[in-house]
Amino acid sequence: MKILFIHQNFPGQFKHLVPALIQQGHQVSATVMSQKPLASSLPLTIHTYFPVRSSTPQIHPWLIDMETKVIRAEAVFHKLTELKAGGYQPDLVIAHPGWGESLFVKQVWPDTKLAIYCEFFYRDHGQDMGFDPEFPRSSVEDACRLTLKNNNNFLHFEIADAGISPTHWQQSTFPERFRNKISVIHDGIDTEHVRPDDQAVFELSDGKVLTKKDEVITFVNRNLEPYRGYHIFLRALPQILQERPNACVVIVGGDEVSYGAKPDRGQSWKQIFLEELLPKLNTEQLERIHFVGKISYPRFIGLLQVSSLHVYLTYPFVLSWSLLEAMSAECAILASDTAPLKEVIEDGVNGVLVDFFDVEGLANKTIALLADVSTRQQLGRNARQFARQHYDLKTQCLPKQLAWIASLR
C-alpha cells in the first residue's frame, strides 16, 4: 500500500509502526510542518508544509484554537493538492488529528481511507477539567471554549474510516457513537530494551553516581506541572526526606507547560512549587533533591534501572509512556488512584495506588515501601510481567497495529 502519515511531530506515536510498515514493503510518506526540507534515516519521502498566515488579531477568544487548526489544515490541503497534481494518491492516510492538519484530506482524495489517532476527547467535567480544586477553571466560559475545541474531533469523525487509541480509558472519553470506529492498541514498549539491570548507573551533575544499592525515588514528567501531580509530589518530600535519611530524589522534566494553563506569575510551575517547598527543608535535605531537567532516552532508562520507587501522578488524562516504561524496567510503582491508572495498576499487585490529593498518604506509602525491600521487588516483578504481557512492542502492540492497518485495505 501507499501510506501517507500526517503528524506535526512525525513520527510521534508512530515511531515503531513506520519502520515496520517499510519493512513489510509498503510505500510510506509523511507530511510534516517545517519551513525547510527534512530528511529521514528511513527510506521514506517527507513532504513539508508551512502555514502562510497567522491567527486573526482580535478574533473571538473561543475561536482561536479552531482557527489555528483550520490554518494548518489549509496549508496541508494545498500540499496534498500539489501531490495529487503530481500523480500521487495514497491508499491510506494515517493522521494525528490533534492539530487539525487532516481536516481536508477527503476533499483531495475522497476515496482514500483515513485512519486517525484518537488520543483524547475533551469534557468540561468528569475528566481533567475541574479535577483539581486548587486550579478550578477560571469561569464557565472555559466550558464553552472546550465545547468548540471538540469541533475538531467531531469533524474528523465525520470523515474518518477508523481510529486507534492507546488505552481503553482514552477510548472511553470519546462519545459512545464514535467508539465502534476506535480500536484500542497501545503504541508499544520495547520491553527487551527497557528491562531491569542490576549493574546500571546514573551519574548526577555533582558527580555522584547512583546504583541499584542506593535508595532512589524517581519522578518523571515531560514538564513539571500540576497535571502530572508535581505540586503534590513536592509537598510530600519534607516528611519523606525526614524519615528516610538516605533517600535521594531524582526529578526529570522541563520548565514549560505541556498541558493545562501557564502560571499567572511569569514563573514556571517548577519554580512556584519549589519556592513553596524550600522553607520546609534543611540544607542537607535539599541537597538530596536533584532536578535533572530533560534527559536523553538512554539516561532515562538508566535512571529507571536504579530506581527504588517510581512515583507517577496524573489528572484523569492521557497515560504517559514513562509509566509503562517504568513498569517494564521492573520499578516498584506508587501511582495516583485516578482513572487512567486503573487500567494498568492493580493496587497491591503490580503497584500501589494513592489518592491524588492525599499528600500525607503519598508520603506514608513512600516511606513504607522504601522500608520494605521484598514488597518492592515483588511489585516490580509483577509490573514487568504485566507490561510484557499487555504492552510489549514486538509480541503484542506492533502485530496488532499491523493487523489493524491490513484490515483497512
N, C-alpha and C positions, 0 to 999 in steps of 0.2 A: 504493500500500500504506500501511497504518498501521504505522509502525515505532516501537518503543519502545527507547531506549537506556538501559542500566543501567550507570552508571560513577560511582564515588565522586568522581572528579575530572573529571567531564564538562566539555568534550568529550574531553579526554585525547588518546588516539591517533586519535580520530575527528574532529579539528578541521577537516579538509578534507572529509571524507566527509559530515558532517551538512549543511552548506550546499549541497553538490552534490545530495543527495537532495531537499532542499526545492525546489531549482531544477527538479528533474525532476517536481515535483508531488506527491511523497509527503507524507503527514501524519506529521510527526515529533514525538515527545515524548521526554522524558528523566526519569529518576528519579535524584535526587541527595541525598546525605546533607547535611542542613542543618537548623538549628533555626529558620531564618526563611525566608520566601518568597524565591524567586530569580526574576529576570527575565533575559531574553536579548535581544540586539540582533537576533536572528534570529526569524522567525515560527514559533516552536515553543512548546509548553507544557512547563514544568518542574515536575514533582511532587517535593516534598521529603519526606524521612522522617528520623527520628532514633531511635536505639535507646532503649528505655525501661529498660534495665538495663545494668549493667557486669559485668565478669568476676567470677566467684565467688572470694571470698577463700579462700586455701589450696587452690585447685584443683591437681590434679596438673600440674606444670610442662610436661609433654609435651602437655597438652591445652589450654593457654592459647590457642594460635593457633587451634585448631579451634573452641573455644567462642566466641572473638571473632567468627569468621566466621558461626557459627550465630546469634549475637545480631543481627548486621547483616542476615542473611538473613531472620530472623524479622520484623524491622522492615519490610523490603521486602515480604515476604509480606503483611503487614497492609495496606500501602499499595496493593499490586496488587489485593488482595481488595476494598478500598474502590473502586478504579477500576472493577473488574468489576461491582460492585453498582450503579455509576452508568451502566452500559451500555457501558463501553469494553472493546474486545477488539482487540489488535493482530494484524496478520498475521505480524509478525516481531519478535522481541526480539533485540537485539544487545547483548552484555554483555562487560565485562571481569570475569572471574570471580575475579580475584586476591584480592578482599576477601570473597568468599563470598556476595555480595549476591543472586546469581541462582540460588541453590541450589533454591529452591522455586517457580520460575516455572511449571513444568509442573503443580504442584499447583493453581495458579489457572487456567491456560489449557492444558489437556492437548494440544490440537490446534494450538496456536501454535508455529511453528518457533522454535528457539533457536539462535543463532549466537554463538560465543564467541571472544574474542581470546586466542590461545594464546601467551603471552609466554615462559614458561619452565617446565620440569619439573625438579624438584629431584632431585639424586643425592648419595649420601653419598661418592662418589669419582668421579674422572674428569672433573669439571667444576670449579666454583668451590670446593666444599668440599674442604679439604685441599690446595688447589693451591699455596698459599704456605707454605713451611716455617717462615717467620718467625711465622706466625699459624696454627699447627696447631689442628685442632678440639680443644676442651678435654677431651673424653672420648668414648668410644664411645657414650655416651648421646646425643650430638649426632645420630648416625645414626638412632637410634630416634625422636628428635624430628622429624627430617626426613622419615622414613617416614610419620609421622602427618600432617605438613604436606601431603603429597601426596594425602591423602584428599580434599581439596577438588578437586584435578584429577580424581581417579577418579570422584567423584560427579558432576561436571559432564559427563564424557564418557559417563556412563550416560544423560544426558538431552539432551545437545546434538545437534542435527541437522547442524551444520557448525562448522568452526573456521577461523580465519585467523591466520597467523603472519608476522611481518615478514621473516624470513630463513630460508633453508634450514637453517642450523645450529640456530637456535632450534626449528624444527620437529623436527629430528633428536633433540632432547633428550627428546621425548615417546616413550612406548613404541610399538613398531612397530605394534601393533594399533590405535592411535589415529590414525596418520599419514594414513591414507586419507581421514579426515574433514577434514584440515587443508590449506587452500590457502595457498600461500606468495605473499603480496603485501605489499610494504612500504607503510608509511603515506604515503610520498612526500615528496620535497624539491622545493620551488618553485625550480627552477634558474634561472628568469628573474629572480627576486628575489635569490637568493643567487648572485651572479656576481662575477667579478673587476672591480675598479675601481681603476685606477692613481691616481685622484685622491682616494681615500679617506683619511680621517684618523682617529686615535684619540687623544683627549686623556686624559692621566693626571691623577691628583689633584693632583700638584705643578705642573700647568700645562703640562708638556712635551707636545708634540704629535708623535705618531708618524705617519710616512707610509711609503709603499712603498720609499722610499730608505733607510730605517733597517733595521738588522739585528734583526729581531724574532722571538723564539721564543715561540710560544703553546702554552698547556696549559690545557685546559678540562674541568672536571668539574661536575656538579650540586653535589656536595660533595666536598671534598678528603679522600680516604680510600684505604686500601690496595687496595680492589677495582679502582680505576682507576689504580693504579700511582703514586700521589702520592709515596710514600716512595722509590721507585726513581728517579723524575724528580729529586727534590730532591738525592739523593745524587750524581747526575751533574753537578750545576751547578758545583761548585768547579772541576773540570777544564775545563768548557766556558767559564766566565767568565774563567778564567786564560788560555786560548788564543785566545779571541775577545774582545778588549778593548772592542769596540764593540757587543757583543751586549746586547740588552735582553730580559728575560724577563717576560712578562705571564701571570699565573696567575689563571684565573677559577674561582670555586667558593665554596660556603659552608662553614661550620664544623660542620655537622651530619653525620649518618650516613644515607646513602640505602640502603646495602647492608652486610651483614655486621654484626659486633659493634661496640658502642661501646668506646672505650678504657677501661681499668680505672682510670686515674689521675685521673679527674674533669676531664681536659683534652680538647681536641679533637685529632683526628689532625693537623690543620694545626699546632697548637702543638707537639705532641710531635716531629714531624719537622723543624720549623723550628728548634727548640731544638738538635736534633742537628746541624743544618747550620751554625748561627751561628759556632761556633769555627773553622770551616774557611774562612771568608770574611773578607776585609778590608772596611773601611767602603765603599770605592769599589765593590767587587763587590756588596755587599749593596744598595747604592743602585740597582743595575741590575735588581733583582728587584722586581716590582710585583704585589702581591696586590690585585686589584680587586673581590673578593667576587662576589656575584651581580649581573649587569648586565642591562639591558634588551636585548630582541632586536635592535633597530636598532644598539645599540653593539656587541653580539656580532658581528653581520655586518660592521660596520666594522672590528673587530679582525681578523677573518679576512682581510679585504681588504688589510690592511697586513702580514700575517704573512709572514715569510721562510721559516719552517719550523714546521709544526704537529706537535706530539708527542702521540700518543694511545696509552695503555697500558691494558690491561684483563685481568682474570682471564678464564677461559672463562665468559662471562656474556653478558647482553643487550648487543647492539651499540648504541652511543649514536647518536642523531640527529646530534650535533655532529660526529662523524667524517665522515658523509656530507655535511653542510653545508660542512665544511672542504674536502672534495674538490670540491664544487660551486663554491666560491669560488676554485678553482684554486690551493689551497695545496699546497706540497710536503709530503708526509706521511711521518713517521717513526713507525712503529707497532710494537706488540708482535707477535711471531710466535706468537699464540695463536689458537685455533680460530675465533672469530667473525671475525677479520680475514682469514682465508684466502679467504673468500667475496668480499671486495671489494678486497683489495690483492694485486697480483702483484708480488713483490719485484723491484725494479729497473725496473719498467714504469710503474706509476701510484703508486708509493710505495716505501718501503724498510722492511723488516722487521728486527727485532732481538729476540733472546731477552729475554723479560720481565725476567729476573733479572740480566741482564748490564749492570751499571751502567757499567763501563768501555767496553763495546761501544756502549752508548747514547751515552755522551759522545763517543767517537771518531767515530761515524757522524754525530752532530750537527755536530761540528766540520768534518768532511769536506764535508758538504752545504752548510753555511754558506759554505765557501770555493769552492764550485762553482756559480756562478750559472746556467750553462747547463743543468746537470743538474737543478737545482731547477725551472727554468722548464719543462723538458720533462716532468718528473714531474707538475707542476701541470696542464699542459695535458692530459695523459693522464688525470689524476684527474677533471678536469671532464668530459671526454668520456665516461668510464665512468659517472659519476654521471648525466649526461643520458641516456645510452643505457639504463640499467637502473633508475634511481630517480627519474626526472623525474615530478613530480606530475601534470602535465596530459596528457602523452603516454603515460605508462606506468602509473603506480600507480593513479590515480583511475579511469581507464577500466576497469582490471581489477577494482578494488573494486566498481564499479557493476555490472559484468557478473556478478560473484560474487553480489551481492545479488539481481540479476534471476533467477539460477539457483535461488534459494531460494523462489521463489513457490510 
